[in-house]
Amino acid sequence: MTVWDRPEPPTRPAPLDRERIVAAAIALADEGGLAAVSLRKVAARLDVGPMRLYGYISTKEELFDLMVDEVHAEILPEEQPGDWREVLRIRAHRTRQAVLRHQWLADLIGGRPTLGPNALAVTEGSLAALDGLADLDTVLRAVETVSAYFTGAIRREIADLRAERVTGLSERDWQRASGPHLRRMLATGRFPALAKAVYDGADIDADASFATGLEWVLDAVAAKLARPPA
């Protein structure tokens, strides 16, 4: 039985429910990452004894599942667009925005699918947008491919942000600090393609990089959907 199937215990004198527990856990994670979340710390935030929480949540993993599903409510669009590209585009951008607000989510997406109602609704919207445009296996691979792109891109972006916090160096500061070493390495002539990319490549921000890569992936999916079955 999953946490979504298990009923909550009867109301007790101090008001408590899964919604309040999850909100407190998300607040802790937003402040200090997943390492800051434990049932004991959530109970302290709610000013209740830790054992009270076990009537609602059995393990920390269940709590993480509930947290992920709660944030998926932020990913759901207000209205479902009719065009499949727009559906997947909106899902990608809204997922990125949600993870930038809740950076701990980068550690919990991309693995086994979560089975909460909000996450299932997000997946349903993606599959429904492509329904009938190709055979089912092609539709599934299309959704998986777009998801793999934005999950990887988001995780890389969050890794950069975390490195900035840990080192205290912005990307520009890090580039300046690393510049002398990189220039010496490139001057050896052993890395001509990399040297061309470093000296001649356009420097674009994270928003533009994410959007450009997403459109390329959507173009590839569109080409596959347009191809007649073998």
VMD Tcl script that draws the C-alpha trace (Angstrom):
set ca {
  {0.00 0.00 0.00}
  {1.45 3.36 -1.02}
  {1.30 6.49 1.09}
  {-1.46 7.80 -1.18}
  {-3.60 4.70 -0.57}
  {-3.18 4.67 3.20}
  {-5.78 6.77 5.05}
  {-4.70 9.43 7.50}
  {-5.35 8.78 11.21}
  {-8.28 10.43 12.96}
  {-7.92 14.06 13.97}
  {-6.26 14.56 17.33}
  {-6.19 17.57 19.65}
  {-3.31 19.36 17.88}
  {-4.26 19.81 14.20}
  {-2.03 17.79 11.91}
  {-2.35 16.32 8.43}
  {-0.13 15.27 5.56}
  {-0.54 18.63 3.86}
  {0.98 20.46 6.83}
  {3.72 17.86 7.20}
  {4.69 18.09 3.54}
  {4.63 21.91 3.59}
  {6.99 21.91 6.58}
  {9.31 19.40 4.91}
  {9.44 21.45 1.69}
  {10.25 24.58 3.68}
  {13.13 22.77 5.38}
  {14.42 21.40 2.05}
  {14.19 24.83 0.40}
  {16.30 26.22 3.24}
  {18.92 23.49 3.56}
  {18.45 20.79 0.93}
  {17.33 17.22 1.48}
  {19.92 16.75 4.21}
  {17.93 19.22 6.32}
  {14.82 17.03 6.16}
  {14.09 14.36 8.76}
  {10.91 13.35 10.52}
  {12.37 14.71 13.75}
  {13.12 18.11 12.21}
  {9.71 18.26 10.52}
  {8.04 17.45 13.83}
  {10.03 20.21 15.54}
  {8.98 22.67 12.82}
  {5.35 21.73 13.50}
  {5.84 21.74 17.28}
  {4.66 18.16 17.71}
  {6.32 14.98 18.91}
  {8.10 12.92 16.21}
  {5.91 9.89 16.89}
  {2.86 11.89 15.80}
  {4.20 11.90 12.25}
  {4.35 8.12 11.98}
  {0.59 7.94 11.85}
  {0.76 9.86 8.58}
  {4.13 8.86 7.08}
  {6.05 5.65 7.67}
  {9.47 6.55 6.26}
  {11.51 9.50 5.03}
  {11.26 8.04 1.52}
  {7.47 8.35 1.69}
  {7.90 11.95 2.79}
  {10.16 12.61 -0.20}
  {7.54 11.04 -2.50}
  {4.89 13.38 -1.10}
  {7.20 16.39 -1.44}
  {7.95 15.59 -5.08}
  {4.27 15.17 -5.86}
  {3.40 18.45 -4.14}
  {5.89 20.33 -6.33}
  {4.44 18.62 -9.41}
  {1.33 20.70 -8.75}
  {3.49 23.68 -9.76}
  {4.41 21.93 -13.02}
  {0.82 21.28 -14.10}
  {-0.28 23.98 -16.56}
  {-3.39 26.01 -15.82}
  {-4.83 24.90 -19.17}
  {-3.82 22.00 -21.39}
  {-2.57 23.33 -24.76}
  {-3.78 21.54 -27.86}
  {-0.42 21.31 -29.65}
  {1.86 18.47 -28.53}
  {5.00 20.57 -28.91}
  {3.57 23.26 -26.67}
  {2.52 20.67 -24.10}
  {6.03 19.21 -23.88}
  {7.65 22.66 -24.10}
  {5.54 23.96 -21.21}
  {6.25 20.84 -19.15}
  {9.99 21.29 -19.66}
  {10.04 24.98 -18.78}
  {7.70 24.60 -15.80}
  {9.79 21.71 -14.50}
  {12.92 23.84 -14.75}
  {11.24 26.74 -12.98}
  {10.00 24.43 -10.21}
  {13.46 22.95 -9.68}
  {15.07 26.39 -9.59}
  {12.61 27.26 -6.80}
  {13.15 23.91 -5.04}
  {16.69 22.89 -5.93}
  {16.52 19.68 -3.87}
  {14.09 18.36 -6.49}
  {17.05 17.90 -8.86}
  {18.11 14.96 -6.68}
  {14.72 13.25 -6.87}
  {13.70 13.51 -10.53}
  {14.73 11.27 -13.38}
  {14.52 7.91 -11.60}
  {11.52 5.73 -11.00}
  {8.32 7.65 -11.68}
  {6.47 9.01 -8.69}
  {2.91 7.75 -8.36}
  {1.24 10.72 -6.71}
  {-1.81 12.32 -8.32}
  {-0.04 15.48 -9.49}
  {2.87 13.62 -11.07}
  {0.48 11.19 -12.77}
  {-1.50 14.15 -14.12}
  {1.69 15.66 -15.59}
  {2.52 12.38 -17.32}
  {-1.08 11.95 -18.49}
  {-0.99 15.39 -20.11}
  {2.19 14.57 -22.03}
  {0.94 11.21 -23.28}
  {-2.52 12.54 -24.15}
  {-0.99 15.32 -26.27}
  {0.74 12.74 -28.47}
  {-2.04 10.16 -28.47}
  {-2.92 9.08 -32.01}
  {0.07 10.80 -33.66}
  {2.10 7.59 -33.77}
  {2.11 4.07 -32.38}
  {2.25 3.80 -28.60}
  {5.91 2.78 -28.40}
  {6.93 5.81 -30.47}
  {4.83 8.09 -28.24}
  {6.46 6.64 -25.11}
  {9.97 7.08 -26.53}
  {9.14 10.64 -27.57}
  {8.03 11.61 -24.07}
  {11.02 9.81 -22.53}
  {13.45 11.58 -24.88}
  {12.16 15.06 -24.09}
  {12.11 14.22 -20.38}
  {15.68 12.91 -20.51}
  {16.82 16.16 -22.12}
  {15.27 18.56 -19.66}
  {16.12 16.40 -16.64}
  {19.79 16.29 -17.62}
  {19.92 19.98 -18.49}
  {18.26 20.98 -15.22}
  {20.57 18.79 -13.14}
  {23.62 20.32 -14.84}
  {22.31 23.82 -14.14}
  {21.67 23.01 -10.48}
  {25.14 21.47 -10.19}
  {26.60 24.77 -11.44}
  {24.56 26.75 -8.92}
  {25.65 24.46 -6.09}
  {29.29 24.77 -7.13}
  {28.92 28.54 -7.02}
  {27.58 28.37 -3.47}
  {30.23 25.91 -2.27}
  {33.20 27.74 -3.80}
  {31.91 31.27 -3.45}
  {32.90 31.85 -7.08}
  {30.45 32.94 -9.75}
  {30.84 31.34 -13.18}
  {32.75 34.41 -14.36}
  {35.00 34.31 -11.28}
  {35.68 30.61 -11.84}
  {36.50 31.22 -15.50}
  {38.95 33.97 -14.56}
  {40.57 31.78 -11.91}
  {40.85 28.81 -14.28}
  {41.79 30.88 -17.33}
  {45.61 30.74 -17.04}
  {45.64 26.95 -16.75}
  {43.19 26.50 -19.61}
  {45.13 28.87 -21.86}
  {48.37 26.96 -21.18}
  {46.68 23.68 -22.05}
  {45.14 25.04 -25.25}
  {48.46 26.58 -26.28}
  {49.97 23.08 -26.55}
  {47.93 22.52 -29.71}
  {46.63 19.20 -28.43}
  {43.03 20.41 -28.23}
  {42.25 22.38 -31.41}
  {38.49 21.74 -31.43}
  {38.22 22.74 -27.78}
  {40.33 25.86 -28.41}
  {37.98 26.89 -31.21}
  {34.98 26.39 -28.95}
  {36.55 28.40 -26.11}
  {37.76 31.33 -28.20}
  {35.11 31.52 -30.92}
  {31.97 30.00 -29.40}
  {29.05 32.24 -28.43}
  {28.49 32.71 -24.71}
  {24.77 32.30 -23.99}
  {22.96 32.31 -20.68}
  {21.25 29.36 -19.03}
  {17.76 30.38 -20.20}
  {18.78 30.54 -23.86}
  {20.83 27.36 -23.65}
  {17.93 25.40 -22.16}
  {15.38 26.75 -24.63}
  {17.61 26.13 -27.67}
  {18.41 22.54 -26.71}
  {14.74 21.87 -26.01}
  {13.70 23.10 -29.45}
  {16.30 20.88 -31.09}
  {14.96 17.85 -29.23}
  {11.38 18.76 -30.14}
  {12.44 19.11 -33.79}
  {13.90 15.62 -33.67}
  {10.71 14.22 -32.13}
  {8.63 16.00 -34.78}
  {10.74 14.45 -37.53}
  {10.24 11.00 -36.04}
  {6.48 11.50 -35.72}
  {6.30 12.65 -39.36}
  {8.14 9.58 -40.61}
  {5.83 6.84 -41.91}
  {6.03 3.57 -39.98}
  {8.47 1.04 -41.38}
}
mol new
graphics top color blue
foreach p $ca { graphics top sphere $p radius 0.5 }
foreach p [lrange $ca 0 end-1] q [lrange $ca 1 end] { graphics top cylinder $p $q radius 0.2 }
display resetview
